[in-house]
């Protein structure tokens, strides 16, 4: 079983809901999620689509990055370790994805994990 950092140690990005909270908004609702990039996939058969998997303190979030969004946010998609993604929720066949409309590299927040607990 995979363990997550304790909630009080994890830097919660502003305006981002957690992976478990993705079940609450209706299909098509625009949300913001954030997490560590644990997987980047660019299948040859996907016609330029990139699939990202982010992990936060509650679980994983599947992200779809269409080619146009990839071209616009390429640096963040390729190099970001901690990303904040905004876009609509898409639910199909018991699978939930967020379709990326905005991608922000917030990797600098990882430095907060190194701060003393009383900082």
Secondary structure, 3 states (H helix, E strand, C coil): CCCCCCHHHCCCCCCCECCHHHHCCCCCCEEEEEEEEEEEECCHHHCCCEEEEEECCCCEEEEEECHHHHHHCHHHHHHCCEEEEEEEEEEECCEEEEECCEEEECHHHHHHHHCCCCC
